[in-house]
Amino acid sequence: MLECAECGGPYAISGKDRYSCTNRKKRLPIEALDGACCSNSKTITRHELEERVLNCIPVAFYSMEIFDRISQRMITHEVNLLKQSPSQRDELTAALKATTQRQNSIIQQISDRAAEGRPRLAALDDQLDELEATREKLAAELNALAEPVEDFQEKIAKLKAQFNPTNMEIIIRKLIFLARHNADEQAKQRLMPIVRDLIQTVVIGKTPGHQPASLQVHGSIANIMASMEAIDVLEQQFLAAAQNDLMAKIASGEIDTEAKKQKLLDAYAEELKSKYPEWANLQVSVVAGAGFEPAAFRL
């Protein structure tokens, strides 16, 4: 998803958690640059890249269309899991039956040897013990799946109630909070499908001196922001930051009563009110796409 603004080549890990242009590192001649090598020496750490991209995502989440889309994807995922459950039960049942048949076969061999007066083989006893352990494990797994049968349509209705846009907003805000400030890798992994759904490409470009690399985000998120007024973007950024601050204070124990929570929310509201005059004449930095190329949002 990472692309060099100068040569169009990929950005990849080139050091410890640091991305750089692959073409520049390999000193490859680039046709689009008339055979010259890429001169984009800007690098960016994984942490900075994730922080800057994740910082802009909450704004896009205020679009109900996005919440609806993500909710539908969650429902589809859960429905697919429901559909897999019967096939898993069938596989376990077949494996349990095969194991039992092998057990019966070995028991028959032991009986036949005893009837013929031949000595009992330790190898057969060991196989029987192993098969019994396998049989018990399969039986336990099958028993765990044998939950009361629920109407499939009823399950889907419950999923739609569970993964509604309002609940998805809460879930995603918590994920972003965990991914950004606590560096929770599991939360980041859960966010990735959503990030991929919103972002097509992140283009990394040169800036003067030691300034951080420039970033342009292409994809649905840019189109959403392009359709918003600057004041709307800034307002939603403020609200996202306030929500993040509130969750951090709750997690630390600083906010432990409803009265304290309401006092903080009132303070946010007052601060937001004071911001509107500052934002009145600002513009959103969005580059319109050419043809089918998506718009780009500068971070």
N, C-alpha and C positions, 0 to 999 in steps of 0.2 A: 504493500500500500504506500510505500515511501518512494518518492521520485525526485531526482535532481532537477532544479529549475533551469540549469544551463544546458545540460546535454540530454535530459530526459531519461537518463539511466537510473538504475535502482540504488537506493541507499541501503546499506547493510552493516551489520555489526563488524567493526574493524579493530576494536580494542575492548577493554572491559566495559561492557554496557554503553558503548559509544558508537553512534552511526556515522558513516561517511560515504561519499559517492564512490561506488565501485569502479566506475570508468576512470575516475581521476587516480584512484589508488593503483590501478593496473596500467596507467599511462596509455590507454587505448586511443588511437585516432578516431575521431567522430565525424562521420560523413556530414551531419547537419552543421558541424563547425568547420567545414571545408578542410577536413583532415587534421585539424588541430586537436590537442588533448583538452579535456575539460579542466577548467581552472577554479572550479567551485571547491574551495578548501574548507568550507564551513562544516563543522561536525556538531553533533548534538547528543547529549546523553539520553539514555532511555527514560530516565526519571523526568528530565525536563520536557521531553517530547510528550510523554503520557500526561504530565500535569497540564501542559498548554492545551492539548486536545481535549482532555476531560473537562477542563474549565469551561469550554464553549458548549459542551453537550447539554447541560441542564437547560440552556435557553431554548434549544430546539424541542425539548421535551414538553414545553408548554403548548405545543401544537397537538390538539386532540387527535388529529389524523395519525400522528406518530404513536400516541398511546393506543389507539385502536389497532394499528398495525402490529405493534409489539404484543398486545393482548391476544390478538388472533394467532400470532406465531406461538405464543405460550400454550394456547388451547390446542393448536394442531400438534405440538410436541407431546403434550400430555395424552391426547387422544391416541397418538401413535403408540405410546407406552401401554395404554389400555388394550389396544389391538394385539400387542405382542404377548400379553399375559396368557391368553389361551394357548398359543403356540408353545410358550415356555412350559406350560403345564403338560402339554402333550409330549414334549421332549423328555421331561422328567419321568413321566409315566412309562414311556418306552424304555428309558435307561434302567428304571427300577425293575421292569419286567425282564429285561435282558440279564440283569445282575442276578435276579432270582433264579432264572433258568440255568445260569452257569453254576450257581450254588447247588441246585438240584442235581446237575450233572456230576459234580464232584462228590456229592453225598452218595450218588449211585455207584460211582467208582469205588468209594471206600467200602460200601456194602458188598459189592461184587468181590473185592479182594478178600474181605473177611469170610465170605461164603466159600471161597476157594481155598481158604486156609493160608493165604499169603500174608506177609507182614504189612502192617499199616505204614504208609509213607508220610514222613514229616512234611514233605513238600506239599502234599495235598491238604494237610491240616493248615499250613501257612496260607495257601491260596484261599481256603475257606474262611480263615480269619480276616484276610484282606477284603474279600467280597462282602463279608458281614458288615465291616466298617463302612464300605461304600454304600451298601444297601441302607444302613441306618442314616447316613448323610443324605442320600436321595429322598428317603421317606420324610426326613425332617424338612427339607426344602419344599417338597410337594405339599406337606401339611401346612407350611407357612403360606402357600399360595391358595389354599382351600378356604378362602374367606367367603362369607355369605355372598351369594350372587346378587348383584345390584343391576337394575335396569340400565342398559348402556346409554340411552338417551338422558336418563336421570343423572348419570355421571357427567355427561357433557354439560348439562344445565348447571351442575354444581361447579364445574370448571369455569364456565363463563361468569358465574357469580364471583368466584375466587379471583380470576384474572381480569377484573374489570379495569378500565382506565384509571380510576381513582386509586385503587390498590396498587396498580403498576407504578404510578407516580411515587408512592411511598417506598415501594421496594427498590426502585431505581435510584432514588435519592440516597437511600441507605447504602446501596452498592457503591455509588460514586464516593460517598463519604469514606467508606472503608477502603476503597481502592486508592484514593488520593492521600488521605492524611494518615492512615494506619499502614499503608503499603501492604494491604492484605492481598496476597497473590491469588487466592481462591476467588475473592470478589472481582479481581481484574479479569480472571478467566470467564466468570459469569457475565461480565460486561461485554466481552469481545464480540459475541454475535450481534449485540445491539449496535456496537461501534461500527461493525462491518455493514450493517443495514443502513446506517446514516452516512457513512463516509466511504467514498470511492478511492480517493487518493489524497495523500498529504505531500505537497510539493515543497521541498526545502531549498531555499535560495541564499545567495550571498548578501552580506550587509557590510558597511564600512567598519574597518578596524576590528575591535574586540566585541562589537555588539553581537547579541545572540542571533542565530540564523533566523531568517524570515520563514514563516510557514503560511501556506495557502491550503485550505481544506476544500476539496471538491466532493460533490455528492449531494444527497438529499438535504443535509444540514445547511448547506450554502443556499440552496433554493428556498428553504424555509426562511432563513435570515434575510434573504434578498427581498422577500415579500413583506418584511416587517419594517416599521418605522424605527429610526435610531432610538427614539425614546422608549419604544417597546422592548428592544433588545437590551438596553441598559437597565430598564426596570426589571426585566426577568433575570438578568445577571445579578442584580442587587438582591432580588428575592431568593435566588438560588444560594447566594453567599450567606444570606441571613438564615435560611433553613439549615445550611451546613453548620453555621456557628451555633445555632440552637441545639442541633444534635450533638455537637462536640461538648457543649456545656452540660447536657443531660447525661452523656456518657461519663463525664468526669465527676458527676455528682454535684456540680455547682448549682444546677437547677433541679430541685428535689420536691417542689410543691407546685400546684396549679397556679397559686398566686404569683410566685416568682416567674413562672413561664409567661403568664399574662402580662406582667410588668415588662419583660423583655420584648414580647411581641408589640406592645405599645411603643416601646422605644424604637423598634425597627420602623414602625409606621410613621413616627415623627421624623426620623432620619430620611426615609424615602420621600416624604412630603417636601423636605428641604432641598432634595436633589433635582426636582423637576425644573426649576428655573435654569440650573446649570446645563441641563440636557436639551433645552428647547431648540437650539440652533445647530445641533450636531448631526452628522450624517453617518450612515452605516457604510463601512468599507467593504463593499462587495463588487467583485468583477463579474460582469455578465458573461455567460458562455457564448461561444460562437457556434452557430448551427446546433448540433446535438451535444456539444461539449457542455457539461454542467457549469453552473456558476461556481465561483471560488470565494471563500470567506477568509480574509486575512486575520490571523491571530496576532 
